[in-house]
Amino acid sequence: MKSILESRTFAIGTVVLAIIVIWYGFAIVLNLPWQQSVYARADLTDVPLFQWLADLYSQQRPVLPAPHQVAVEFYTSVFQANPTTPRSLIFHAWITLSATGLGFLFGTLLGILLAVSIVHNRAMDRSLMPWVIASQTIPILAIAPMIVVVLNSVGLTGLIPKALISTYLSFFPVVVGMVKGFRSPEALHLDLLRTYHASTSQVFWKLRWPASLPFLFASMKVGVAASLVGAIVGELPTGAAGGLGSRLLAGSYYGQTTQIWAALLMAATLSAGLIVAINAIQTLTSKAMGAPA
């Protein structure tokens, strides 16, 4: 019994159950005023508790949809709708995933290149690193419309503007993580390579790069989640016909809160799937490098 209580599955299940219970409680609090107004207009004063709960948890446009309403909308949009039509969340998820993947690739490469420059050049370290940090103080919601408008004016539409916004958000954790990773080797190991007259490139590929890989994968897990957020934000000012951002915007326009929450659930599922994929790549890389399982 003690092993079950201390297991990871039990801990996760307990947290999920607590979230669901709290969610149902807030659904009652937030949806109650509307339900009371419905009963008042219908001149109903003595409604049984079970009927009251059933009506409360089955509102067409609730302020906060109950978990089962979100689950039903998610199942309908994913498994019952044609995935090639805008009614399907798979259709929108694929559009967002395309921008996320491209932006994450650009952001990772840019982050690694900047980290290499910062580590190997003192002037770059002192001049560039403060600007890299300062770049993240600008709200993405403020610059996303400007990026879209400027790129549209030069003929770049569709995937590229969203990918660049994703790049803007995803490169920062990679830069910070890789700078830390490249500087993680001990001075003793660096001195040893110098005694062997190793060149700068040999030090990089034989010591700094292998030592930085754990930092790279950790920063990539943060970066891919940020990239997904950037892709969704990039879809909001474009009025695009597809993407989870446009799905959220449409749900907001028409008051379809269950549609909004289902799109958020799909975004969370995509983020979790991408992180699991990066973790699998990390495991394979570690095994290939001879690290213990």
C-alpha positions as CSV (number, residue, x, y, z in Angstrom):
1,M,0.0,0.0,0.0
2,K,2.8,2.4,0.9
3,S,4.5,1.8,-2.5
4,I,1.2,2.7,-4.3
5,L,0.9,5.9,-2.3
6,E,4.4,6.9,-3.2
7,S,4.2,6.0,-6.8
8,R,4.3,8.6,-9.6
9,T,1.0,7.5,-11.1
10,F,-0.8,8.0,-7.8
11,A,0.7,11.4,-7.4
12,I,-0.3,12.5,-10.9
13,G,-3.8,11.0,-10.5
14,T,-4.3,12.8,-7.3
15,V,-3.4,16.2,-8.8
16,V,-5.6,15.6,-11.8
17,L,-8.5,14.6,-9.6
18,A,-8.1,17.7,-7.5
19,I,-8.0,19.9,-10.6
20,I,-11.2,18.3,-11.9
21,V,-13.0,18.7,-8.6
22,I,-12.0,22.4,-8.3
23,W,-13.0,22.9,-12.0
24,Y,-16.5,21.5,-11.3
25,G,-16.7,23.8,-8.3
26,F,-15.8,26.9,-10.2
27,A,-18.2,25.9,-13.0
28,I,-21.0,26.1,-10.4
29,V,-19.9,29.5,-9.1
30,L,-19.4,31.1,-12.5
31,N,-22.5,29.6,-14.3
32,L,-24.9,30.0,-11.4
33,P,-26.0,33.6,-12.2
34,W,-27.1,32.7,-15.7
35,Q,-29.0,29.6,-14.6
36,Q,-30.8,31.6,-11.8
37,S,-31.9,34.1,-14.4
38,V,-33.2,31.3,-16.6
39,Y,-35.3,29.9,-13.7
40,A,-36.5,33.4,-12.8
41,R,-37.7,34.1,-16.4
42,A,-39.5,30.7,-16.4
43,D,-41.0,31.4,-12.9
44,L,-39.4,28.3,-11.5
45,T,-38.7,28.5,-7.7
46,D,-38.6,24.9,-6.6
47,V,-36.1,23.0,-8.8
48,P,-34.8,19.7,-7.5
49,L,-31.0,19.6,-6.8
50,F,-30.3,16.9,-9.5
51,Q,-32.2,18.9,-12.1
52,W,-30.5,22.1,-11.1
53,L,-27.0,20.5,-11.4
54,A,-28.0,18.9,-14.7
55,D,-29.1,22.2,-16.2
56,L,-26.1,24.0,-14.7
57,Y,-23.6,21.5,-16.3
58,S,-25.4,21.5,-19.7
59,Q,-25.6,25.1,-20.6
60,Q,-25.1,25.9,-24.3
61,R,-22.7,28.8,-23.7
62,P,-21.4,28.5,-20.2
63,V,-19.0,31.1,-18.7
64,L,-16.8,28.1,-17.6
65,P,-17.7,24.8,-19.3
66,A,-17.5,21.7,-17.1
67,P,-14.8,19.1,-17.8
68,H,-17.2,16.7,-19.4
69,Q,-18.5,19.3,-21.8
70,V,-14.9,20.1,-22.9
71,A,-14.2,16.4,-23.3
72,V,-17.3,15.9,-25.4
73,E,-16.4,18.9,-27.7
74,F,-12.8,17.6,-27.9
75,Y,-13.9,14.1,-28.9
76,T,-16.4,15.4,-31.4
77,S,-13.9,17.8,-33.0
78,V,-11.0,15.2,-33.1
79,F,-12.6,11.8,-33.8
80,Q,-15.9,12.6,-35.5
81,A,-15.2,15.6,-37.7
82,N,-13.6,15.2,-41.1
83,P,-9.9,16.0,-40.4
84,T,-9.6,17.9,-43.8
85,T,-12.3,20.4,-42.9
86,P,-12.1,23.5,-40.5
87,R,-14.6,21.8,-38.2
88,S,-11.8,19.4,-37.1
89,L,-9.3,20.2,-34.4
90,I,-6.8,18.0,-36.3
91,F,-7.1,20.4,-39.3
92,H,-6.3,23.4,-37.1
93,A,-3.6,21.5,-35.0
94,W,-1.7,20.6,-38.2
95,I,-1.5,24.2,-39.3
96,T,-0.3,25.4,-35.9
97,L,2.1,22.4,-35.7
98,S,3.7,23.4,-39.0
99,A,4.5,26.9,-37.9
100,T,5.6,25.6,-34.5
101,G,8.0,23.1,-36.0
102,L,9.6,25.6,-38.4
103,G,9.9,28.3,-35.8
104,F,11.3,25.9,-33.3
105,L,13.9,24.7,-35.8
106,F,14.9,28.3,-36.6
107,G,15.0,29.2,-32.9
108,T,17.1,26.3,-31.9
109,L,19.7,26.9,-34.7
110,L,19.8,30.6,-33.9
111,G,20.1,29.9,-30.2
112,I,23.0,27.5,-30.7
113,L,24.8,29.9,-33.1
114,L,24.4,32.8,-30.7
115,A,25.6,30.7,-27.8
116,V,28.7,29.6,-29.7
117,S,29.5,33.3,-30.5
118,I,28.9,34.4,-26.9
119,V,31.1,31.7,-25.4
120,H,34.0,32.1,-27.8
121,N,34.0,35.9,-28.1
122,R,34.3,38.1,-25.1
123,A,33.0,41.1,-27.0
124,M,29.9,39.2,-28.2
125,D,29.4,38.1,-24.6
126,R,29.4,41.6,-23.2
127,S,27.5,43.3,-26.1
128,L,25.1,40.6,-27.3
129,M,23.9,38.8,-24.2
130,P,22.3,41.9,-22.6
131,W,20.3,42.5,-25.9
132,V,19.2,38.8,-25.9
133,I,17.9,39.2,-22.4
134,A,16.3,42.6,-23.2
135,S,14.5,41.2,-26.2
136,Q,12.3,39.0,-24.0
137,T,11.0,42.0,-22.1
138,I,8.9,43.1,-25.1
139,P,5.4,41.6,-24.9
140,I,4.8,39.2,-27.8
141,L,1.2,40.4,-28.2
142,A,2.6,43.9,-29.0
143,I,5.1,42.9,-31.6
144,A,3.2,40.0,-33.3
145,P,0.8,42.3,-35.2
146,M,3.7,44.5,-36.3
147,I,5.7,41.5,-37.6
148,V,2.7,40.2,-39.5
149,V,1.9,43.6,-41.1
150,V,5.5,44.3,-42.0
151,L,6.0,40.9,-43.6
152,N,2.7,41.1,-45.4
153,S,3.8,44.4,-46.9
154,V,6.8,42.6,-48.5
155,G,4.7,39.7,-49.7
156,L,5.5,37.2,-47.0
157,T,2.3,35.6,-45.7
158,G,1.0,32.4,-44.3
159,L,3.5,30.2,-42.5
160,I,6.6,32.4,-42.4
161,P,5.3,35.2,-40.2
162,K,4.0,32.8,-37.6
163,A,7.3,30.8,-37.7
164,L,9.3,34.0,-37.1
165,I,7.1,34.8,-34.1
166,S,7.8,31.3,-32.8
167,T,11.5,31.7,-33.5
168,Y,11.4,34.9,-31.4
169,L,10.0,33.1,-28.4
170,S,12.0,29.8,-28.7
171,F,15.5,31.0,-29.3
172,F,16.0,32.6,-25.9
173,P,15.9,29.5,-23.7
174,V,18.2,27.8,-26.1
175,V,20.7,30.6,-25.9
176,V,20.7,30.7,-22.2
177,G,20.9,26.9,-21.8
178,M,23.6,26.4,-24.4
179,V,25.8,29.2,-22.9
180,K,25.5,27.5,-19.6
181,G,26.2,24.1,-21.2
182,F,29.2,25.3,-23.2
183,R,30.7,26.7,-20.0
184,S,29.9,23.6,-17.9
185,P,33.2,21.7,-18.5
186,E,35.5,21.9,-15.5
187,A,38.7,23.9,-15.7
188,L,40.6,20.7,-15.1
189,H,39.3,19.2,-18.3
190,L,40.0,22.3,-20.3
191,D,43.5,22.4,-19.0
192,L,44.0,18.7,-19.9
193,L,43.0,19.4,-23.5
194,R,45.4,22.4,-23.7
195,T,48.2,20.2,-22.5
196,Y,47.5,18.0,-25.5
197,H,47.6,21.2,-27.7
198,A,44.0,20.7,-28.8
199,S,42.7,23.4,-31.1
200,T,39.6,25.5,-30.4
201,S,37.5,23.3,-32.7
202,Q,38.7,20.1,-31.0
203,V,37.9,21.5,-27.6
204,F,34.5,22.4,-28.8
205,W,33.6,19.1,-30.5
206,K,35.3,16.8,-28.0
207,L,34.4,18.6,-24.7
208,R,32.1,21.6,-24.9
209,W,29.5,20.1,-27.3
210,P,29.0,16.7,-25.5
211,A,28.9,18.5,-22.1
212,S,26.2,20.9,-23.4
213,L,23.8,18.3,-24.7
214,P,21.8,17.8,-21.4
215,F,21.4,21.6,-21.3
216,L,20.4,21.6,-25.0
217,F,17.6,19.1,-24.5
218,A,16.4,20.8,-21.4
219,S,16.2,24.2,-23.1
220,M,14.6,22.6,-26.2
221,K,11.7,21.3,-24.0
222,V,11.1,24.9,-22.8
223,G,11.6,26.3,-26.3
224,V,9.2,24.0,-28.1
225,A,6.4,25.0,-25.7
226,A,7.3,28.7,-26.2
227,S,7.3,28.1,-30.0
228,L,3.8,26.6,-29.8
229,V,2.6,29.7,-27.9
230,G,4.2,31.9,-30.5
231,A,2.5,30.1,-33.4
232,I,-0.9,30.5,-31.7
233,V,-0.3,34.2,-31.0
234,G,0.9,34.7,-34.6
235,E,-2.5,33.4,-35.8
236,L,-4.5,35.8,-33.8
237,P,-3.8,39.1,-35.8
238,T,-3.8,37.4,-39.2
239,G,-7.5,36.4,-39.3
240,A,-6.2,33.1,-40.7
241,A,-8.7,30.5,-41.8
242,G,-6.9,27.8,-39.9
243,G,-4.9,27.1,-36.8
244,L,-5.6,26.8,-33.1
245,G,-5.3,30.6,-32.8
246,S,-8.1,31.2,-35.3
247,R,-10.1,28.5,-33.6
248,L,-9.8,30.4,-30.3
249,L,-10.6,33.7,-32.0
250,A,-13.7,32.2,-33.6
251,G,-14.9,30.7,-30.3
252,S,-14.4,34.1,-28.7
253,Y,-16.4,35.9,-31.4
254,Y,-19.4,33.6,-31.2
255,G,-19.3,32.9,-27.4
256,Q,-18.5,29.2,-27.9
257,T,-16.6,28.7,-24.7
258,T,-16.5,24.9,-25.0
259,Q,-14.8,25.3,-28.4
260,I,-12.2,27.6,-26.8
261,W,-11.4,25.1,-24.1
262,A,-11.3,22.2,-26.5
263,A,-8.8,24.2,-28.6
264,L,-6.7,24.9,-25.5
265,L,-6.8,21.2,-24.6
266,M,-5.5,20.4,-28.1
267,A,-2.7,22.9,-27.7
268,A,-1.8,21.3,-24.3
269,T,-1.8,17.9,-26.0
270,L,0.4,19.1,-28.8
271,S,2.9,20.7,-26.3
272,A,3.0,17.5,-24.3
273,G,3.5,15.4,-27.4
274,L,6.4,17.6,-28.6
275,I,8.1,17.4,-25.2
276,V,7.7,13.6,-25.1
277,A,9.3,13.4,-28.6
278,I,12.2,15.6,-27.5
279,N,12.6,13.4,-24.4
280,A,12.7,10.3,-26.6
281,I,15.4,11.8,-28.8
282,Q,17.4,12.7,-25.7
283,T,17.2,9.1,-24.5
284,L,18.4,7.8,-27.8
285,T,21.2,10.3,-28.0
286,S,22.3,9.5,-24.5
287,K,22.4,5.8,-25.3
288,A,24.4,6.4,-28.5
289,M,26.9,8.4,-26.4
290,G,27.2,5.5,-23.9
291,A,25.4,7.2,-21.0
292,P,23.9,4.9,-18.4
293,A,20.2,4.2,-18.8
